[in-house]
């Protein structure tokens, strides 16, 4: 009987020597803050959307107005918890009677709380659009 207590104590000691509590996995992101900033002739106009992610890191948001529409799709890319997300962003705007649109597809590994540039587009007329994302 003495031998079985020693084996049990050794086994419990082996399990208690696991990773320290500070090595707990990071909490998954619950949303992504997206900013679309348009610059033209010295002025910048931006819109910010906070897109909630479901439990699997997936989101789909569509906004519509008289000025145009934006469709945002976000999917995880790779194993869970690694913060790699695939973005599919499409925006169409009506400006001066003409449609002005962008379509961005990108996959990025993001760090929670740190903004990252998804796309930086410059058009022939000098106008530009910058899309940034931040895990929250």
HUGI-V109285 format. One line per field, one symbol per residue. ss: DSSP state (h for helix, s for strand, l for the rest). phi: phi as a letter, one per 20 degrees, with the letter a starting at -180 (. if undefined). psi: psi as a letter, one per 40 degrees, with the letter a starting at -180 (. if undefined). Layout:
ss->???
phi->???
psi->???
This chain:
ss->lhhhhhhhhhhhhhhhllllhhhlllllllssssssssssllssssssssssllllllsssssssllssssssssslllllllssssssssssssllsssssssssssslsllslssssssslllllssssssssl
phi->.fffffffffffffffefffffeffffffdbcedcddddblndccccccddfeffdndbbccdcbfeqbccccccfcoffnemecddccccccdclndeccccdcbcceddgncfceebcdcegenfbccdccbfc
psi->dddddddddddddddefaiideeiiihiieihhhhhhhhhfeihhiihhhhhiaeefiihhhiiideaihhhhhiihaiieeehihhhhhhhihhfeihhiihhhihihihhehiihdihhhideeiihhhiihh.
